[in-house]
Amino acid sequence: MMFNYYKGEPNTYTICFKDGRVRKHGAGINFWYSPLTTSISAVPIASQESYFVFTETTADFQEVAIQGALTYRLDAPLDVASRLDYTVDTSKKRYKSEDPGKLVQRVVNVVQSHTRSLVSQLSLEQALTGVGEVASDVLRHASTSTDLSSLGVVIEGLHFTSITATPEMQKALEADFRESLSKRADQAIYDRRKAAVEEERKIRESEMNTEVELENRKKALVDTQARNELKLAESRAKAEELKLSPYGDLPPQALVGLALKEWASNSGAIDNLTITPDLLSKVVTYVTGDGGSAAGH
């Protein structure tokens, strides 16, 4: 009987069947076998990636294209081999059935199902702007799917690289966004102008307050000066009154005599003075009090 040697890979879980029973199994095992009586299943246990693109409809009936990638692994290879055909043709080094490829599609279908359920509850804007949140929610729901757990499939990661609207809607959104940017730019210019006007008003108000304060200070200074001058004038008048009060009880003739005396003491300051006999006679008469004879004279 002819025997062949099978050399397993570390990232492949090999199951050796003979007469319908599992004889050997494990990751990376090596063994001799008879092709006539032995069948071998090879289940990959390393993490695998699958890329996908599908179209869904949002809550406001807008189509979006969702592109992404998922990472998964087979955590229970014996269960997978019992439910799907992973038998390999050792001579051609390929699977005998299409089940391994169908498993990948089954995983993608589960992801798509949960994605459709979630996106159908979102508006177009929410779907386009919440790529990361959508992927996280889909991963959480898909990870607990019984369809995958029964096959021992564990989803390790899910990423949505893009969620895009149709070209026509994309142009409409871009136009709306540009208009929104233009309005925000206009509002920013208006706010700057408004702020500048407000600052100018504050400056003018400050200048006016300063001028009013200066005028008030000037007014207070003028009032103070006026009061001081009035008090000074009153003081001078009081001083003159006190100075002249001794002369208040003197007769007019005595006052004239004192005046002549004062004049005589300061006569040196007079350059030229002419006194007629008539004027001198009247003065003497007034000083001596002989008013009646003077009048007859």
C-alpha positions in Angstrom: 0.0 0.0 0.0 1.3 3.5 -0.9 1.7 6.0 1.9 2.2 9.8 1.7 3.6 12.2 4.2 1.6 15.2 5.3 3.3 18.2 6.8 0.9 20.6 8.6 1.4 24.3 8.9 1.5 26.0 12.3 -1.5 28.3 11.4 -3.6 25.4 10.1 -5.6 23.0 12.2 -5.3 19.6 10.5 -7.9 16.8 11.1 -7.1 13.3 9.8 -10.2 11.1 9.2 -10.0 7.3 8.6 -13.0 5.2 8.1 -15.2 8.2 9.1 -13.4 8.7 12.4 -11.0 11.4 13.6 -7.7 9.7 14.0 -5.4 12.7 14.5 -6.0 16.4 14.8 -4.0 19.5 15.9 -2.2 22.6 14.6 0.9 21.9 12.5 0.9 18.1 13.0 2.8 15.8 10.6 2.0 12.2 9.8 2.0 9.4 7.2 -1.3 8.5 5.6 -2.8 6.3 2.9 -4.6 8.4 0.3 -7.0 5.4 -0.3 -8.4 5.3 3.2 -7.6 8.7 4.7 -9.2 12.1 4.2 -7.7 15.3 5.5 -9.4 18.5 6.5 -7.3 21.7 7.0 -9.0 24.5 8.9 -7.1 27.8 9.0 -6.9 29.1 12.6 -4.9 32.3 11.9 -6.7 35.6 11.7 -8.2 36.3 8.3 -9.3 39.5 6.6 -12.2 40.0 4.2 -13.0 43.2 2.4 -16.6 44.2 1.4 -18.6 46.9 -0.3 -22.4 47.0 -0.1 -25.2 49.6 -0.5 -27.8 50.4 2.1 -30.6 52.9 2.6 -30.8 55.5 5.4 -33.9 56.5 7.3 -34.5 59.4 4.9 -34.4 57.0 1.9 -30.9 57.9 0.7 -28.5 55.3 -0.6 -25.1 55.1 0.8 -22.1 52.9 -0.2 -20.3 51.3 2.7 -16.8 50.0 2.2 -14.7 48.3 4.9 -12.8 45.3 6.1 -13.3 42.7 8.9 -10.9 40.4 10.7 -12.0 37.1 12.0 -10.7 33.7 13.1 -12.0 30.2 13.5 -12.0 29.4 17.2 -13.5 25.9 17.1 -12.0 24.1 14.0 -13.4 20.7 14.9 -17.0 22.1 14.9 -16.3 23.9 11.6 -15.0 20.7 10.0 -18.1 18.8 11.2 -20.5 21.3 9.6 -18.5 22.5 6.6 -16.4 20.6 4.1 -12.7 21.7 4.6 -11.3 18.5 3.0 -8.2 19.2 1.0 -6.9 17.6 -2.2 -3.3 17.0 -1.1 -2.1 16.4 -4.6 -3.4 19.7 -5.9 -3.1 21.5 -2.5 -6.6 23.0 -2.6 -10.0 22.5 -1.1 -12.3 20.0 -2.7 -15.4 22.1 -2.0 -16.5 25.7 -2.0 -17.5 25.7 1.7 -14.4 27.7 2.9 -15.3 30.5 0.5 -19.0 30.3 1.6 -18.0 30.8 5.2 -16.3 34.1 4.4 -19.5 35.2 2.6 -21.6 34.1 5.6 -19.5 36.3 8.0 -19.9 39.2 5.6 -23.6 38.6 5.4 -24.0 38.8 9.1 -22.0 42.1 9.2 -24.2 43.5 6.4 -27.4 42.4 8.1 -26.5 44.3 11.3 -25.2 47.3 9.3 -28.5 47.5 7.4 -30.5 47.4 10.6 -28.4 50.2 12.1 -28.1 52.5 9.0 -31.9 52.3 8.4 -32.4 54.1 11.7 -29.9 56.9 10.8 -30.3 60.0 8.7 -28.0 60.5 5.8 -26.0 63.1 7.7 -25.7 60.9 10.7 -24.5 58.0 8.6 -21.9 60.1 6.8 -20.5 61.7 9.9 -20.7 58.8 12.3 -18.5 56.2 10.4 -16.6 55.1 13.5 -19.7 54.9 15.7 -21.6 52.9 13.1 -18.7 50.4 12.8 -18.4 50.0 16.6 -22.1 49.3 17.0 -22.1 46.8 14.1 -19.1 45.0 15.6 -20.8 44.7 19.0 -24.0 43.2 17.5 -22.2 40.9 15.0 -19.9 39.5 17.8 -22.9 38.1 19.6 -24.5 36.6 16.5 -25.5 32.9 17.1 -25.0 32.2 13.4 -21.3 32.8 13.8 -20.8 31.5 17.3 -22.3 28.2 16.3 -19.5 27.8 13.7 -16.8 29.0 16.1 -16.3 32.2 14.3 -14.9 35.1 16.3 -14.9 38.6 14.8 -11.8 40.4 16.0 -12.2 43.7 14.2 -14.4 45.7 11.9 -13.6 48.9 10.1 -15.6 51.0 7.8 -13.2 52.9 5.6 -15.9 55.1 4.1 -19.6 55.7 3.9 -20.5 57.8 0.9 -23.7 59.1 -0.7 -24.6 58.9 -4.4 -22.7 61.3 -6.7 -25.7 63.5 -7.1 -26.4 63.7 -3.4 -22.7 64.2 -2.7 -22.7 67.3 -5.0 -25.8 68.6 -3.3 -24.2 68.1 0.2 -21.0 69.8 -1.0 -23.0 72.8 -2.3 -24.9 73.0 0.9 -21.7 72.8 2.9 -20.1 75.5 0.8 -23.1 77.7 1.4 -22.9 77.0 5.1 -19.2 77.9 5.1 -20.0 81.1 3.2 -22.6 82.1 5.7 -20.3 81.4 8.6 -17.6 83.5 6.9 -20.1 86.3 6.5 -21.2 86.0 10.1 -17.6 86.1 11.2 -17.0 89.3 9.2 -20.2 90.8 10.7 -19.1 89.8 14.2 -15.7 91.4 13.7 -17.2 94.6 12.4 -19.7 94.6 15.3 -16.9 94.0 17.8 -14.9 96.9 16.2 -17.9 99.2 16.4 -18.4 98.2 20.0 -14.8 98.9 20.8 -14.9 102.2 19.0 -18.0 103.1 21.0 -16.3 102.2 24.3 -13.3 104.3 23.3 -15.5 107.3 22.5 -17.5 106.8 25.7 -14.3 106.7 27.6 -13.0 109.8 26.0 -16.3 111.6 26.7 -16.2 110.5 30.3 -12.7 111.8 30.5 -13.7 115.1 29.1 -16.7 115.4 31.4 -14.4 114.5 34.3 -11.9 117.2 33.3 -14.7 119.8 32.9 -16.1 118.9 36.3 -12.6 119.3 37.8 -12.2 122.7 36.0 -15.6 123.8 37.4 -14.6 122.7 40.9 -11.3 124.5 40.5 -13.1 127.7 39.3 -15.6 127.5 42.1 -12.7 127.1 44.6 -10.8 130.0 43.1 -13.9 132.2 43.2 -14.5 131.3 46.9 -10.9 132.0 47.7 -10.9 135.4 45.9 -14.2 136.3 47.7 -12.7 135.3 51.0 -9.6 137.3 50.2 -11.6 140.4 49.1 -13.7 140.1 52.3 -10.5 139.8 54.4 -9.0 142.9 52.7 -12.2 144.8 53.2 -12.3 143.8 56.8 -8.7 144.9 57.2 -9.4 148.3 55.6 -12.5 148.6 57.8 -10.4 147.9 60.8 -7.7 150.3 59.6 -10.2 153.2 59.0 -12.4 152.6 62.0 -10.4 154.9 64.3 -11.1 157.8 61.9 -14.8 157.2 62.0 -15.4 159.4 65.1 -13.2 162.3 63.9 -14.8 165.5 62.5 -14.3 166.2 58.8 -11.9 169.0 59.5 -9.6 166.7 61.4 -9.7 164.2 58.6 -8.8 167.0 56.1 -5.9 168.0 58.3 -4.6 164.5 58.5 -4.9 164.3 54.8 -2.9 167.5 54.4 -0.3 166.1 56.8 0.0 162.9 54.8 0.2 164.9 51.6 3.0 167.1 53.1 5.0 164.0 54.1 4.8 162.7 50.5 5.1 166.1 48.7 8.6 165.2 47.5 7.0 162.9 45.0 5.1 165.8 43.4 7.0 167.6 40.6 4.8 170.7 40.2 1.8 172.0 42.3 0.1 175.5 42.1 -2.0 176.7 45.0 -3.9 180.0 44.5 -4.7 182.3 47.5 -8.4 181.7 47.0 -8.0 177.9 47.2 -5.7 178.2 50.3 -8.2 180.5 52.0 -11.0 178.0 51.5 -9.0 175.1 52.8 -8.0 177.0 55.9 -11.5 178.1 56.5 -12.8 174.5 56.2 -10.2 173.2 58.6 -10.8 175.9 61.2 -14.5 175.3 61.0 -15.3 178.9 60.1 -17.7 178.0 57.4 -19.9 181.2 57.7 -17.2 183.8 57.3 -15.6 181.8 54.5 -18.9 181.9 52.6 -19.2 185.7 53.1 -15.6 186.1 52.0 
